Amino acid sequence: MLASVAEGGGSDLHGILTINNESRKVSTSEHERVVKHHYDSMTEGFYLQWNPDHIHLRLFEPGECPGPDEMLRDSAGLARAVERMIEVVVAPAGIEERHHVVDAGCGVGGTAIHLARTRGCAVTGVNLNELQLEIARREATDAGLDGRVGFEYADCSRSLPFPDDSIDAVVNIESACHYSDRGRFLREVRRILKPGGRIAAQDWMARDGLSATEYDEYIQPLCEA
Ligand SMILES: C[S@@+](CC[C@H](N)C(=O)[O-])C[C@H]1O[C@@H](n2cnc3c(N)ncnc32)[C@H](O)[C@@H]1O
């Protein structure tokens, strides 16, 4: 299983990959290849067990959580919990109908489709995983949103395929943890956002000051699984 962090700066950037509990330094392109491969191999599992449209955490209210023997995908509160999470994350971006939004690391397109449906805005999702892009395009077509939602290949660690000052909001959900160069991603976000544009992001992070015991208890299991 995979965990990845970026390290270094400028042209020396490389990632540290932890696969099956063994960490090693790798080049940026190797880092990207492994992340792609990870999502190639995991997408079907996410689809069958988690949720067909979203690959991110959910905000369940008390009483909504699936029971111990219940498959997450089948739980009654799943759709509400997924949308609640998106709404909490994107609220500060103040997305409106007239906006062009970029969903960076868009998975299979669930957030892009949700935003286009609920706000009426235009959304372009970008991702480096071709399998997920293909699913996202199909879902947008099935939802009748072809004119408003599009999906493009992009590696967010390198560049975002949009002109300067052209985008109103960037949404980035549980994706930047994989980037080999997050500084470059944020510079690209700044370049493409119009003045006053916003990024709304959510990711997995360890809080500061964790003890070794807490690290072993809470962080290491995530890196392993
Ligand atoms: C945990 S999934 C989240 C997907 C989506 N944001 C969602 O909420 O459903 C992480 C996503 O980031 C994408 N990703 C990882 N590294 C990337 C990169 N360097 N550039 C673009 N997308 C990337 C993966 O392919 C995957 O779609």
The ligand as a Tripos MOL2 file, in Angstrom:
@<TRIPOS>MOLECULE
LIG
   27    29     1     0     0
SMALL
NO_CHARGES

@<TRIPOS>ATOM
      1 C1         -8.0980   10.4020   -2.6660 C.3       1 LIG1
      2 S1         -8.3680   10.7360   -4.3710 S.3       1 LIG1
      3 C2         -9.4640   12.1530   -4.2690 C.3       1 LIG1
      4 C3        -10.2450   12.3160   -5.5330 C.3       1 LIG1
      5 C4        -11.2620   13.4500   -5.5450 C.3       1 LIG1
      6 N1        -10.6630   14.7180   -5.1910 N.3       1 LIG1
      7 C5        -12.4340   13.1320   -4.6640 C.2       1 LIG1
      8 O1        -12.5960   13.8390   -3.6640 O.co2     1 LIG1
      9 O2        -13.2060   12.2170   -4.9800 O.co2     1 LIG1
     10 C6         -6.8280   11.5040   -4.9110 C.3       1 LIG1
     11 C7         -6.8620   11.9420   -6.3480 C.3       1 LIG1
     12 O3         -5.7040   12.7280   -6.6500 O.3       1 LIG1
     13 C8         -5.2250   12.3410   -7.9320 C.3       1 LIG1
     14 N2         -3.8010   12.7160   -8.0270 N.ar      1 LIG1
     15 C9         -2.7690   12.2390   -7.2900 C.ar      1 LIG1
     16 N3         -1.6130   12.8370   -7.6480 N.ar      1 LIG1
     17 C10        -1.9300   13.7220   -8.6380 C.ar      1 LIG1
     18 C11        -1.1770   14.6430   -9.4240 C.ar      1 LIG1
     19 N4          0.1480   14.7740   -9.2400 N.pl3     1 LIG1
     20 N5         -1.8230   15.4000  -10.3400 N.ar      1 LIG1
     21 C12        -3.1630   15.2530  -10.5250 C.ar      1 LIG1
     22 N6         -3.9420   14.4080   -9.8190 N.ar      1 LIG1
     23 C13        -3.3320   13.6530   -8.8740 C.ar      1 LIG1
     24 C14        -5.4590   10.8380   -7.9560 C.3       1 LIG1
     25 O4         -5.3650   10.2860   -9.2490 O.3       1 LIG1
     26 C15        -6.8550   10.7880   -7.3460 C.3       1 LIG1
     27 O5         -7.8320   11.0390   -8.3190 O.3       1 LIG1
@<TRIPOS>BOND
     1     1     2 1
     2     2     3 1
     3     2    10 1
     4     3     4 1
     5     4     5 1
     6     5     6 1
     7     5     7 1
     8     7     8 2
     9     7     9 1
    10    10    11 1
    11    11    12 1
    12    11    26 1
    13    12    13 1
    14    13    14 1
    15    13    24 1
    16    14    15 ar
    17    14    23 ar
    18    15    16 ar
    19    16    17 ar
    20    17    18 ar
    21    17    23 ar
    22    18    19 1
    23    18    20 ar
    24    20    21 ar
    25    21    22 ar
    26    22    23 ar
    27    24    25 1
    28    24    26 1
    29    26    27 1
@<TRIPOS>SUBSTRUCTURE
     1 LIG1         1 GROUP 0 **** ****
